[in-house]
Amino acid sequence: MLMCYLFTEFFVQTTSRRVADRKIAVFEKNITKRGSVPETVKKGNDYPVGPIVLGFFVFVVVGSSLFQIIRTASNAGLF
């Protein structure tokens, strides 16, 4: 029974060690590739926000400033 346990334990460690060595090899391969990204993968001059979000932001800012100008002018008695 002890011999069977040792035999099984030997193969389990070997398999896990093989898997660990494979993972280490992939990790080291990725380290050597770091920084060498082809130009087609890199993004160009892209905006961080979309045009709809930018348009909404301009609408809110300009609209609120116009609303404030009209409100201030009506309180002063100009309109």
mmCIF file of the N, C-alpha and C atoms, coordinates in Angstrom:
data_MODEL
# 
_entry.id   MODEL 
# 
loop_
_atom_site.group_PDB 
_atom_site.id 
_atom_site.type_symbol 
_atom_site.label_atom_id 
_atom_site.label_alt_id 
_atom_site.label_comp_id 
_atom_site.label_asym_id 
_atom_site.label_entity_id 
_atom_site.label_seq_id 
_atom_site.pdbx_PDB_ins_code 
_atom_site.Cartn_x 
_atom_site.Cartn_y 
_atom_site.Cartn_z 
_atom_site.occupancy 
_atom_site.B_iso_or_equiv 
_atom_site.pdbx_formal_charge 
_atom_site.auth_seq_id 
_atom_site.auth_comp_id 
_atom_site.auth_asym_id 
_atom_site.auth_atom_id 
_atom_site.pdbx_PDB_model_num 
ATOM 1   N N  . MET A 1 1  ? 0.823   -1.184 0.000   1.00 0.00 ? 1  MET A N  1 
ATOM 2   C CA . MET A 1 1  ? 0.000   0.000  0.000   1.00 0.00 ? 1  MET A CA 1 
ATOM 3   C C  . MET A 1 1  ? 0.870   1.252  0.000   1.00 0.00 ? 1  MET A C  1 
ATOM 4   N N  . LEU A 1 2  ? 1.933   1.231  0.784   1.00 0.00 ? 2  LEU A N  1 
ATOM 5   C CA . LEU A 1 2  ? 2.852   2.358  0.844   1.00 0.00 ? 2  LEU A CA 1 
ATOM 6   C C  . LEU A 1 2  ? 3.535   2.559  -0.514  1.00 0.00 ? 2  LEU A C  1 
ATOM 7   N N  . MET A 1 3  ? 3.872   1.484  -1.171  1.00 0.00 ? 3  MET A N  1 
ATOM 8   C CA . MET A 1 3  ? 4.519   1.561  -2.477  1.00 0.00 ? 3  MET A CA 1 
ATOM 9   C C  . MET A 1 3  ? 3.578   2.190  -3.511  1.00 0.00 ? 3  MET A C  1 
ATOM 10  N N  . CYS A 1 4  ? 2.322   1.848  -3.438  1.00 0.00 ? 4  CYS A N  1 
ATOM 11  C CA . CYS A 1 4  ? 1.332   2.397  -4.358  1.00 0.00 ? 4  CYS A CA 1 
ATOM 12  C C  . CYS A 1 4  ? 1.177   3.897  -4.112  1.00 0.00 ? 4  CYS A C  1 
ATOM 13  N N  . TYR A 1 5  ? 1.176   4.338  -2.862  1.00 0.00 ? 5  TYR A N  1 
ATOM 14  C CA . TYR A 1 5  ? 1.058   5.748  -2.515  1.00 0.00 ? 5  TYR A CA 1 
ATOM 15  C C  . TYR A 1 5  ? 2.264   6.525  -3.034  1.00 0.00 ? 5  TYR A C  1 
ATOM 16  N N  . LEU A 1 6  ? 3.453   6.005  -2.838  1.00 0.00 ? 6  LEU A N  1 
ATOM 17  C CA . LEU A 1 6  ? 4.661   6.675  -3.308  1.00 0.00 ? 6  LEU A CA 1 
ATOM 18  C C  . LEU A 1 6  ? 4.692   6.748  -4.829  1.00 0.00 ? 6  LEU A C  1 
ATOM 19  N N  . PHE A 1 7  ? 4.262   5.682  -5.484  1.00 0.00 ? 7  PHE A N  1 
ATOM 20  C CA . PHE A 1 7  ? 4.225   5.648  -6.939  1.00 0.00 ? 7  PHE A CA 1 
ATOM 21  C C  . PHE A 1 7  ? 3.255   6.707  -7.477  1.00 0.00 ? 7  PHE A C  1 
ATOM 22  N N  . THR A 1 8  ? 2.070   6.814  -6.857  1.00 0.00 ? 8  THR A N  1 
ATOM 23  C CA . THR A 1 8  ? 1.068   7.789  -7.268  1.00 0.00 ? 8  THR A CA 1 
ATOM 24  C C  . THR A 1 8  ? 1.556   9.199  -6.987  1.00 0.00 ? 8  THR A C  1 
ATOM 25  N N  . GLU A 1 9  ? 2.149   9.411  -5.831  1.00 0.00 ? 9  GLU A N  1 
ATOM 26  C CA . GLU A 1 9  ? 2.653   10.731 -5.457  1.00 0.00 ? 9  GLU A CA 1 
ATOM 27  C C  . GLU A 1 9  ? 3.748   11.185 -6.420  1.00 0.00 ? 9  GLU A C  1 
ATOM 28  N N  . PHE A 1 10 ? 4.568   10.277 -6.890  1.00 0.00 ? 10 PHE A N  1 
ATOM 29  C CA . PHE A 1 10 ? 5.640   10.604 -7.820  1.00 0.00 ? 10 PHE A CA 1 
ATOM 30  C C  . PHE A 1 10 ? 5.082   11.134 -9.142  1.00 0.00 ? 10 PHE A C  1 
ATOM 31  N N  . PHE A 1 11 ? 4.041   10.491 -9.674  1.00 0.00 ? 11 PHE A N  1 
ATOM 32  C CA . PHE A 1 11 ? 3.470   10.925 -10.935 1.00 0.00 ? 11 PHE A CA 1 
ATOM 33  C C  . PHE A 1 11 ? 2.674   12.213 -10.797 1.00 0.00 ? 11 PHE A C  1 
ATOM 34  N N  . VAL A 1 12 ? 2.024   12.421 -9.664  1.00 0.00 ? 12 VAL A N  1 
ATOM 35  C CA . VAL A 1 12 ? 1.279   13.659 -9.462  1.00 0.00 ? 12 VAL A CA 1 
ATOM 36  C C  . VAL A 1 12 ? 2.243   14.837 -9.423  1.00 0.00 ? 12 VAL A C  1 
ATOM 37  N N  . GLN A 1 13 ? 3.342   14.698 -8.729  1.00 0.00 ? 13 GLN A N  1 
ATOM 38  C CA . GLN A 1 13 ? 4.310   15.782 -8.671  1.00 0.00 ? 13 GLN A CA 1 
ATOM 39  C C  . GLN A 1 13 ? 4.935   16.024 -10.038 1.00 0.00 ? 13 GLN A C  1 
ATOM 40  N N  . THR A 1 14 ? 5.192   14.999 -10.774 1.00 0.00 ? 14 THR A N  1 
ATOM 41  C CA . THR A 1 14 ? 5.789   15.154 -12.082 1.00 0.00 ? 14 THR A CA 1 
ATOM 42  C C  . THR A 1 14 ? 4.841   15.896 -13.023 1.00 0.00 ? 14 THR A C  1 
ATOM 43  N N  . THR A 1 15 ? 3.564   15.536 -12.993 1.00 0.00 ? 15 THR A N  1 
ATOM 44  C CA . THR A 1 15 ? 2.588   16.191 -13.861 1.00 0.00 ? 15 THR A CA 1 
ATOM 45  C C  . THR A 1 15 ? 2.437   17.651 -13.477 1.00 0.00 ? 15 THR A C  1 
ATOM 46  N N  . SER A 1 16 ? 2.319   17.937 -12.192 1.00 0.00 ? 16 SER A N  1 
ATOM 47  C CA . SER A 1 16 ? 2.153   19.323 -11.776 1.00 0.00 ? 16 SER A CA 1 
ATOM 48  C C  . SER A 1 16 ? 3.420   20.125 -12.069 1.00 0.00 ? 16 SER A C  1 
ATOM 49  N N  . ARG A 1 17 ? 4.563   19.486 -11.939 1.00 0.00 ? 17 ARG A N  1 
ATOM 50  C CA . ARG A 1 17 ? 5.813   20.177 -12.241 1.00 0.00 ? 17 ARG A CA 1 
ATOM 51  C C  . ARG A 1 17 ? 5.903   20.475 -13.731 1.00 0.00 ? 17 ARG A C  1 
ATOM 52  N N  . ARG A 1 18 ? 5.443   19.548 -14.550 1.00 0.00 ? 18 ARG A N  1 
ATOM 53  C CA . ARG A 1 18 ? 5.439   19.748 -15.998 1.00 0.00 ? 18 ARG A CA 1 
ATOM 54  C C  . ARG A 1 18 ? 4.521   20.906 -16.373 1.00 0.00 ? 18 ARG A C  1 
ATOM 55  N N  . VAL A 1 19 ? 3.366   20.957 -15.742 1.00 0.00 ? 19 VAL A N  1 
ATOM 56  C CA . VAL A 1 19 ? 2.422   22.045 -16.013 1.00 0.00 ? 19 VAL A CA 1 
ATOM 57  C C  . VAL A 1 19 ? 3.019   23.371 -15.553 1.00 0.00 ? 19 VAL A C  1 
ATOM 58  N N  . ALA A 1 20 ? 3.656   23.364 -14.388 1.00 0.00 ? 20 ALA A N  1 
ATOM 59  C CA . ALA A 1 20 ? 4.276   24.589 -13.881 1.00 0.00 ? 20 ALA A CA 1 
ATOM 60  C C  . ALA A 1 20 ? 5.400   25.042 -14.804 1.00 0.00 ? 20 ALA A C  1 
ATOM 61  N N  . ASP A 1 21 ? 6.210   24.112 -15.286 1.00 0.00 ? 21 ASP A N  1 
ATOM 62  C CA . ASP A 1 21 ? 7.290   24.474 -16.200 1.00 0.00 ? 21 ASP A CA 1 
ATOM 63  C C  . ASP A 1 21 ? 6.749   25.055 -17.501 1.00 0.00 ? 21 ASP A C  1 
ATOM 64  N N  . ARG A 1 22 ? 5.645   24.518 -17.976 1.00 0.00 ? 22 ARG A N  1 
ATOM 65  C CA . ARG A 1 22 ? 5.028   25.037 -19.204 1.00 0.00 ? 22 ARG A CA 1 
ATOM 66  C C  . ARG A 1 22 ? 4.525   26.463 -18.983 1.00 0.00 ? 22 ARG A C  1 
ATOM 67  N N  . LYS A 1 23 ? 3.906   26.717 -17.827 1.00 0.00 ? 23 LYS A N  1 
ATOM 68  C CA . LYS A 1 23 ? 3.415   28.060 -17.524 1.00 0.00 ? 23 LYS A CA 1 
ATOM 69  C C  . LYS A 1 23 ? 4.565   29.049 -17.379 1.00 0.00 ? 23 LYS A C  1 
ATOM 70  N N  . ILE A 1 24 ? 5.638   28.611 -16.768 1.00 0.00 ? 24 ILE A N  1 
ATOM 71  C CA . ILE A 1 24 ? 6.801   29.472 -16.604 1.00 0.00 ? 24 ILE A CA 1 
ATOM 72  C C  . ILE A 1 24 ? 7.403   29.809 -17.964 1.00 0.00 ? 24 ILE A C  1 
ATOM 73  N N  . ALA A 1 25 ? 7.456   28.838 -18.864 1.00 0.00 ? 25 ALA A N  1 
ATOM 74  C CA . ALA A 1 25 ? 8.006   29.077 -20.202 1.00 0.00 ? 25 ALA A CA 1 
ATOM 75  C C  . ALA A 1 25 ? 7.160   30.092 -20.961 1.00 0.00 ? 25 ALA A C  1 
ATOM 76  N N  . VAL A 1 26 ? 5.838   29.986 -20.860 1.00 0.00 ? 26 VAL A N  1 
ATOM 77  C CA . VAL A 1 26 ? 4.955   30.941 -21.539 1.00 0.00 ? 26 VAL A CA 1 
ATOM 78  C C  . VAL A 1 26 ? 5.144   32.331 -20.943 1.00 0.00 ? 26 VAL A C  1 
ATOM 79  N N  . PHE A 1 27 ? 5.264   32.410 -19.623 1.00 0.00 ? 27 PHE A N  1 
ATOM 80  C CA . PHE A 1 27 ? 5.454   33.692 -18.954 1.00 0.00 ? 27 PHE A CA 1 
ATOM 81  C C  . PHE A 1 27 ? 6.769   34.339 -19.380 1.00 0.00 ? 27 PHE A C  1 
ATOM 82  N N  . GLU A 1 28 ? 7.836   33.557 -19.420 1.00 0.00 ? 28 GLU A N  1 
ATOM 83  C CA . GLU A 1 28 ? 9.133   34.096 -19.820 1.00 0.00 ? 28 GLU A CA 1 
ATOM 84  C C  . GLU A 1 28 ? 9.136   34.517 -21.286 1.00 0.00 ? 28 GLU A C  1 
ATOM 85  N N  . LYS A 1 29 ? 8.386   33.807 -22.115 1.00 0.00 ? 29 LYS A N  1 
ATOM 86  C CA . LYS A 1 29 ? 8.286   34.173 -23.522 1.00 0.00 ? 29 LYS A CA 1 
ATOM 87  C C  . LYS A 1 29 ? 7.570   35.518 -23.669 1.00 0.00 ? 29 LYS A C  1 
ATOM 88  N N  . ASN A 1 30 ? 6.560   35.742 -22.843 1.00 0.00 ? 30 ASN A N  1 
ATOM 89  C CA . ASN A 1 30 ? 5.856   37.019 -22.881 1.00 0.00 ? 30 ASN A CA 1 
ATOM 90  C C  . ASN A 1 30 ? 6.739   38.159 -22.401 1.00 0.00 ? 30 ASN A C  1 
ATOM 91  N N  . ILE A 1 31 ? 7.614   37.888 -21.447 1.00 0.00 ? 31 ILE A N  1 
ATOM 92  C CA . ILE A 1 31 ? 8.505   38.934 -20.948 1.00 0.00 ? 31 ILE A CA 1 
ATOM 93  C C  . ILE A 1 31 ? 9.464   39.377 -22.046 1.00 0.00 ? 31 ILE A C  1 
ATOM 94  N N  . THR A 1 32 ? 9.982   38.432 -22.811 1.00 0.00 ? 32 THR A N  1 
ATOM 95  C CA . THR A 1 32 ? 10.923  38.810 -23.865 1.00 0.00 ? 32 THR A CA 1 
ATOM 96  C C  . THR A 1 32 ? 10.226  39.545 -25.003 1.00 0.00 ? 32 THR A C  1 
ATOM 97  N N  . LYS A 1 33 ? 8.924   39.374 -25.175 1.00 0.00 ? 33 LYS A N  1 
ATOM 98  C CA . LYS A 1 33 ? 8.187   40.063 -26.232 1.00 0.00 ? 33 LYS A CA 1 
ATOM 99  C C  . LYS A 1 33 ? 7.715   41.446 -25.807 1.00 0.00 ? 33 LYS A C  1 
ATOM 100 N N  . ARG A 1 34 ? 7.855   41.795 -24.557 1.00 0.00 ? 34 ARG A N  1 
ATOM 101 C CA . ARG A 1 34 ? 7.316   43.046 -24.043 1.00 0.00 ? 34 ARG A CA 1 
ATOM 102 C C  . ARG A 1 34 ? 7.920   44.238 -24.782 1.00 0.00 ? 34 ARG A C  1 
ATOM 103 N N  . GLY A 1 35 ? 7.054   45.129 -25.243 1.00 0.00 ? 35 GLY A N  1 
ATOM 104 C CA . GLY A 1 35 ? 7.499   46.330 -25.924 1.00 0.00 ? 35 GLY A CA 1 
ATOM 105 C C  . GLY A 1 35 ? 7.603   46.194 -27.430 1.00 0.00 ? 35 GLY A C  1 
ATOM 106 N N  . SER A 1 36 ? 7.575   45.008 -27.952 1.00 0.00 ? 36 SER A N  1 
ATOM 107 C CA . SER A 1 36 ? 7.681   44.831 -29.402 1.00 0.00 ? 36 SER A CA 1 
ATOM 108 C C  . SER A 1 36 ? 6.307   44.542 -29.983 1.00 0.00 ? 36 SER A C  1 
ATOM 109 N N  . VAL A 1 37 ? 5.457   45.564 -29.958 1.00 0.00 ? 37 VAL A N  1 
ATOM 110 C CA . VAL A 1 37 ? 4.095   45.446 -30.466 1.00 0.00 ? 37 VAL A CA 1 
ATOM 111 C C  . VAL A 1 37 ? 4.069   46.010 -31.880 1.00 0.00 ? 37 VAL A C  1 
ATOM 112 N N  . PRO A 1 38 ? 3.479   45.299 -32.826 1.00 0.00 ? 38 PRO A N  1 
ATOM 113 C CA . PRO A 1 38 ? 3.428   45.827 -34.194 1.00 0.00 ? 38 PRO A CA 1 
ATOM 114 C C  . PRO A 1 38 ? 2.618   47.126 -34.263 1.00 0.00 ? 38 PRO A C  1 
ATOM 115 N N  . GLU A 1 39 ? 2.915   47.950 -35.244 1.00 0.00 ? 39 GLU A N  1 
ATOM 116 C CA . GLU A 1 39 ? 2.268   49.252 -35.379 1.00 0.00 ? 39 GLU A CA 1 
ATOM 117 C C  . GLU A 1 39 ? 0.772   49.141 -35.653 1.00 0.00 ? 39 GLU A C  1 
ATOM 118 N N  . THR A 1 40 ? 0.327   48.053 -36.272 1.00 0.00 ? 40 THR A N  1 
ATOM 119 C CA . THR A 1 40 ? -1.088  47.930 -36.596 1.00 0.00 ? 40 THR A CA 1 
ATOM 120 C C  . THR A 1 40 ? -1.938  47.726 -35.356 1.00 0.00 ? 40 THR A C  1 
ATOM 121 N N  . VAL A 1 41 ? -1.351  47.230 -34.288 1.00 0.00 ? 41 VAL A N  1 
ATOM 122 C CA . VAL A 1 41 ? -2.104  46.982 -33.068 1.00 0.00 ? 41 VAL A CA 1 
ATOM 123 C C  . VAL A 1 41 ? -2.264  48.264 -32.265 1.00 0.00 ? 41 VAL A C  1 
ATOM 124 N N  . LYS A 1 42 ? -1.288  49.153 -32.326 1.00 0.00 ? 42 LYS A N  1 
ATOM 125 C CA . LYS A 1 42 ? -1.347  50.391 -31.559 1.00 0.00 ? 42 LYS A CA 1 
ATOM 126 C C  . LYS A 1 42 ? -2.457  51.284 -32.099 1.00 0.00 ? 42 LYS A C  1 
ATOM 127 N N  . LYS A 1 43 ? -3.135  51.963 -31.179 1.00 0.00 ? 43 LYS A N  1 
ATOM 128 C CA . LYS A 1 43 ? -4.212  52.862 -31.577 1.00 0.00 ? 43 LYS A CA 1 
ATOM 129 C C  . LYS A 1 43 ? -3.633  54.182 -32.051 1.00 0.00 ? 43 LYS A C  1 
ATOM 130 N N  . GLY A 1 44 ? -4.342  54.796 -32.960 1.00 0.00 ? 44 GLY A N  1 
ATOM 131 C CA . GLY A 1 44 ? -3.930  56.097 -33.471 1.00 0.00 ? 44 GLY A CA 1 
ATOM 132 C C  . GLY A 1 44 ? -4.421  57.200 -32.554 1.00 0.00 ? 44 GLY A C  1 
ATOM 133 N N  . ASN A 1 45 ? -4.614  58.369 -33.119 1.00 0.00 ? 45 ASN A N  1 
ATOM 134 C CA . ASN A 1 45 ? -5.120  59.501 -32.354 1.00 0.00 ? 45 ASN A CA 1 
ATOM 135 C C  . ASN A 1 45 ? -6.632  59.371 -32.219 1.00 0.00 ? 45 ASN A C  1 
ATOM 136 N N  . ASP A 1 46 ? -7.047  58.597 -31.271 1.00 0.00 ? 46 ASP A N  1 
ATOM 137 C CA . ASP A 1 46 ? -8.463  58.348 -31.049 1.00 0.00 ? 46 ASP A CA 1 
ATOM 138 C C  . ASP A 1 46 ? -8.935  59.203 -29.877 1.00 0.00 ? 46 ASP A C  1 
ATOM 139 N N  . TYR A 1 47 ? -10.163 59.688 -29.957 1.00 0.00 ? 47 TYR A N  1 
ATOM 140 C CA . TYR A 1 47 ? -10.705 60.481 -28.860 1.00 0.00 ? 47 TYR A CA 1 
ATOM 141 C C  . TYR A 1 47 ? -11.070 59.568 -27.699 1.00 0.00 ? 47 TYR A C  1 
ATOM 142 N N  . PRO A 1 48 ? -10.858 60.025 -26.465 1.00 0.00 ? 48 PRO A N  1 
ATOM 143 C CA . PRO A 1 48 ? -11.213 59.183 -25.323 1.00 0.00 ? 48 PRO A CA 1 
ATOM 144 C C  . PRO A 1 48 ? -12.724 59.063 -25.115 1.00 0.00 ? 48 PRO A C  1 
ATOM 145 N N  . VAL A 1 49 ? -13.504 60.009 -25.654 1.00 0.00 ? 49 VAL A N  1 
ATOM 146 C CA . VAL A 1 49 ? -14.962 59.925 -25.562 1.00 0.00 ? 49 VAL A CA 1 
ATOM 147 C C  . VAL A 1 49 ? -15.535 59.959 -26.975 1.00 0.00 ? 49 VAL A C  1 
ATOM 148 N N  . GLY A 1 50 ? -16.746 59.457 -27.105 1.00 0.00 ? 50 GLY A N  1 
ATOM 149 C CA . GLY A 1 50 ? -17.390 59.431 -28.407 1.00 0.00 ? 50 GLY A CA 1 
ATOM 150 C C  . GLY A 1 50 ? -17.990 60.775 -28.764 1.00 0.00 ? 50 GLY A C  1 
ATOM 151 N N  . PRO A 1 51 ? -18.382 60.941 -30.015 1.00 0.00 ? 51 PRO A N  1 
ATOM 152 C CA . PRO A 1 51 ? -18.941 62.232 -30.442 1.00 0.00 ? 51 PRO A CA 1 
ATOM 153 C C  . PRO A 1 51 ? -20.298 62.532 -29.803 1.00 0.00 ? 51 PRO A C  1 
ATOM 154 N N  . ILE A 1 52 ? -21.063 61.511 -29.463 1.00 0.00 ? 52 ILE A N  1 
ATOM 155 C CA . ILE A 1 52 ? -22.367 61.739 -28.828 1.00 0.00 ? 52 ILE A CA 1 
ATOM 156 C C  . ILE A 1 52 ? -22.183 62.289 -27.422 1.00 0.00 ? 52 ILE A C  1 
ATOM 157 N N  . VAL A 1 53 ? -21.251 61.722 -26.682 1.00 0.00 ? 53 VAL A N  1 
ATOM 158 C CA . VAL A 1 53 ? -20.983 62.202 -25.326 1.00 0.00 ? 53 VAL A CA 1 
ATOM 159 C C  . VAL A 1 53 ? -20.425 63.617 -25.368 1.00 0.00 ? 53 VAL A C  1 
ATOM 160 N N  . LEU A 1 54 ? -19.546 63.880 -26.310 1.00 0.00 ? 54 LEU A N  1 
ATOM 161 C CA . LEU A 1 54 ? -18.978 65.222 -26.457 1.00 0.00 ? 54 LEU A CA 1 
ATOM 162 C C  . LEU A 1 54 ? -20.062 66.236 -26.833 1.00 0.00 ? 54 LEU A C  1 
ATOM 163 N N  . GLY A 1 55 ? -20.953 65.864 -27.749 1.00 0.00 ? 55 GLY A N  1 
ATOM 164 C CA . GLY A 1 55 ? -22.060 66.749 -28.124 1.00 0.00 ? 55 GLY A CA 1 
ATOM 165 C C  . GLY A 1 55 ? -22.994 67.026 -26.963 1.00 0.00 ? 55 GLY A C  1 
ATOM 166 N N  . PHE A 1 56 ? -23.279 66.011 -26.168 1.00 0.00 ? 56 PHE A N  1 
ATOM 167 C CA . PHE A 1 56 ? -24.134 66.197 -24.988 1.00 0.00 ? 56 PHE A CA 1 
ATOM 168 C C  . PHE A 1 56 ? -23.470 67.134 -23.990 1.00 0.00 ? 56 PHE A C  1 
ATOM 169 N N  . PHE A 1 57 ? -22.170 66.982 -23.792 1.00 0.00 ? 57 PHE A N  1 
ATOM 170 C CA . PHE A 1 57 ? -21.443 67.840 -22.860 1.00 0.00 ? 57 PHE A CA 1 
ATOM 171 C C  . PHE A 1 57 ? -21.487 69.296 -23.325 1.00 0.00 ? 57 PHE A C  1 
ATOM 172 N N  . VAL A 1 58 ? -21.258 69.535 -24.629 1.00 0.00 ? 58 VAL A N  1 
ATOM 173 C CA . VAL A 1 58 ? -21.318 70.895 -25.164 1.00 0.00 ? 58 VAL A CA 1 
ATOM 174 C C  . VAL A 1 58 ? -22.730 71.450 -25.031 1.00 0.00 ? 58 VAL A C  1 
ATOM 175 N N  . PHE A 1 59 ? -23.742 70.639 -25.304 1.00 0.00 ? 59 PHE A N  1 
ATOM 176 C CA . PHE A 1 59 ? -25.134 71.073 -25.167 1.00 0.00 ? 59 PHE A CA 1 
ATOM 177 C C  . PHE A 1 59 ? -25.443 71.503 -23.736 1.00 0.00 ? 59 PHE A C  1 
ATOM 178 N N  . VAL A 1 60 ? -24.994 70.724 -22.767 1.00 0.00 ? 60 VAL A N  1 
ATOM 179 C CA . VAL A 1 60 ? -25.273 71.045 -21.366 1.00 0.00 ? 60 VAL A CA 1 
ATOM 180 C C  . VAL A 1 60 ? -24.540 72.312 -20.948 1.00 0.00 ? 60 VAL A C  1 
ATOM 181 N N  . VAL A 1 61 ? -23.281 72.442 -21.318 1.00 0.00 ? 61 VAL A N  1 
ATOM 182 C CA . VAL A 1 61 ? -22.496 73.609 -20.900 1.00 0.00 ? 61 VAL A CA 1 
ATOM 183 C C  . VAL A 1 61 ? -23.013 74.878 -21.558 1.00 0.00 ? 61 VAL A C  1 
ATOM 184 N N  . VAL A 1 62 ? -23.208 74.841 -22.871 1.00 0.00 ? 62 VAL A N  1 
ATOM 185 C CA . VAL A 1 62 ? -23.674 76.033 -23.585 1.00 0.00 ? 62 VAL A CA 1 
ATOM 186 C C  . VAL A 1 62 ? -25.107 76.360 -23.173 1.00 0.00 ? 62 VAL A C  1 
ATOM 187 N N  . GLY A 1 63 ? -25.953 75.348 -23.065 1.00 0.00 ? 63 GLY A N  1 
ATOM 188 C CA . GLY A 1 63 ? -27.341 75.581 -22.668 1.00 0.00 ? 63 GLY A CA 1 
ATOM 189 C C  . GLY A 1 63 ? -27.452 76.165 -21.271 1.00 0.00 ? 63 GLY A C  1 
ATOM 190 N N  . SER A 1 64 ? -26.674 75.661 -20.344 1.00 0.00 ? 64 SER A N  1 
ATOM 191 C CA . SER A 1 64 ? -26.757 76.189 -18.980 1.00 0.00 ? 64 SER A CA 1 
ATOM 192 C C  . SER A 1 64 ? -26.199 77.607 -18.905 1.00 0.00 ? 64 SER A C  1 
ATOM 193 N N  . SER A 1 65 ? -25.163 77.896 -19.686 1.00 0.00 ? 65 SER A N  1 
ATOM 194 C CA . SER A 1 65 ? -24.628 79.265 -19.669 1.00 0.00 ? 65 SER A CA 1 
ATOM 195 C C  . SER A 1 65 ? -25.623 80.242 -20.290 1.00 0.00 ? 65 SER A C  1 
ATOM 196 N N  . LEU A 1 66 ? -26.291 79.847 -21.385 1.00 0.00 ? 66 LEU A N  1 
ATOM 197 C CA . LEU A 1 66 ? -27.325 80.711 -21.979 1.00 0.00 ? 66 LEU A CA 1 
ATOM 198 C C  . LEU A 1 66 ? -28.501 80.898 -21.019 1.00 0.00 ? 66 LEU A C  1 
ATOM 199 N N  . PHE A 1 67 ? -28.890 79.841 -20.366 1.00 0.00 ? 67 PHE A N  1 
ATOM 200 C CA . PHE A 1 67 ? -29.982 79.932 -19.389 1.00 0.00 ? 67 PHE A CA 1 
ATOM 201 C C  . PHE A 1 67 ? -29.604 80.872 -18.249 1.00 0.00 ? 67 PHE A C  1 
ATOM 202 N N  . GLN A 1 68 ? -28.370 80.821 -17.786 1.00 0.00 ? 68 GLN A N  1 
ATOM 203 C CA . GLN A 1 68 ? -27.912 81.692 -16.706 1.00 0.00 ? 68 GLN A CA 1 
ATOM 204 C C  . GLN A 1 68 ? -27.873 83.145 -17.163 1.00 0.00 ? 68 GLN A C  1 
ATOM 205 N N  . ILE A 1 69 ? -27.447 83.389 -18.406 1.00 0.00 ? 69 ILE A N  1 
ATOM 206 C CA . ILE A 1 69 ? -27.410 84.762 -18.927 1.00 0.00 ? 69 ILE A CA 1 
ATOM 207 C C  . ILE A 1 69 ? -28.821 85.326 -19.023 1.00 0.00 ? 69 ILE A C  1 
ATOM 208 N N  . ILE A 1 70 ? -29.761 84.539 -19.522 1.00 0.00 ? 70 ILE A N  1 
ATOM 209 C CA . ILE A 1 70 ? -31.151 84.998 -19.635 1.00 0.00 ? 70 ILE A CA 1 
ATOM 210 C C  . ILE A 1 70 ? -31.744 85.243 -18.254 1.00 0.00 ? 70 ILE A C  1 
ATOM 211 N N  . ARG A 1 71 ? -31.476 84.358 -17.309 1.00 0.00 ? 71 ARG A N  1 
ATOM 212 C CA . ARG A 1 71 ? -32.012 84.523 -15.948 1.00 0.00 ? 71 ARG A CA 1 
ATOM 213 C C  . ARG A 1 71 ? -31.441 85.763 -15.273 1.00 0.00 ? 71 ARG A C  1 
ATOM 214 N N  . THR A 1 72 ? -30.136 86.007 -15.461 1.00 0.00 ? 72 THR A N  1 
ATOM 215 C CA . THR A 1 72 ? -29.510 87.189 -14.865 1.00 0.00 ? 72 THR A CA 1 
ATOM 216 C C  . THR A 1 72 ? -30.057 88.468 -15.504 1.00 0.00 ? 72 THR A C  1 
ATOM 217 N N  . ALA A 1 73 ? -30.250 88.433 -16.815 1.00 0.00 ? 73 ALA A N  1 
ATOM 218 C CA . ALA A 1 73 ? -30.766 89.618 -17.498 1.00 0.00 ? 73 ALA A CA 1 
ATOM 219 C C  . ALA A 1 73 ? -32.217 89.884 -17.101 1.00 0.00 ? 73 ALA A C  1 
ATOM 220 N N  . SER A 1 74 ? -33.005 88.851 -16.899 1.00 0.00 ? 74 SER A N  1 
ATOM 221 C CA . SER A 1 74 ? -34.408 89.081 -16.513 1.00 0.00 ? 74 SER A CA 1 
ATOM 222 C C  . SER A 1 74 ? -34.520 89.561 -15.074 1.00 0.00 ? 74 SER A C  1 
ATOM 223 N N  . ASN A 1 75 ? -33.613 89.179 -14.199 1.00 0.00 ? 75 ASN A N  1 
ATOM 224 C CA . ASN A 1 75 ? -33.620 89.671 -12.825 1.00 0.00 ? 75 ASN A CA 1 
ATOM 225 C C  . ASN A 1 75 ? -33.162 91.110 -12.763 1.00 0.00 ? 75 ASN A C  1 
ATOM 226 N N  . ALA A 1 76 ? -32.339 91.540 -13.691 1.00 0.00 ? 76 ALA A N  1 
ATOM 227 C CA . ALA A 1 76 ? -31.853 92.912 -13.712 1.00 0.00 ? 76 ALA A CA 1 
ATOM 228 C C  . ALA A 1 76 ? -32.865 93.835 -14.392 1.00 0.00 ? 76 ALA A C  1 
ATOM 229 N N  . GLY A 1 77 ? -33.895 93.302 -15.007 1.00 0.00 ? 77 GLY A N  1 
ATOM 230 C CA . GLY A 1 77 ? -34.933 94.097 -15.650 1.00 0.00 ? 77 GLY A CA 1 
ATOM 231 C C  . GLY A 1 77 ? -34.614 94.459 -17.086 1.00 0.00 ? 77 GLY A C  1 
ATOM 232 N N  . LEU A 1 78 ? -33.665 93.751 -17.718 1.00 0.00 ? 78 LEU A N  1 
ATOM 233 C CA . LEU A 1 78 ? -33.337 94.052 -19.106 1.00 0.00 ? 78 LEU A CA 1 
ATOM 234 C C  . LEU A 1 78 ? -34.331 93.449 -20.075 1.00 0.00 ? 78 LEU A C  1 
ATOM 235 N N  . PHE A 1 79 ? -34.971 92.328 -19.704 1.00 0.00 ? 79 PHE A N  1 
ATOM 236 C CA . PHE A 1 79 ? -35.954 91.695 -20.600 1.00 0.00 ? 79 PHE A CA 1 
ATOM 237 C C  . PHE A 1 79 ? -37.330 91.797 -20.051 1.00 0.00 ? 79 PHE A C  1 
# 
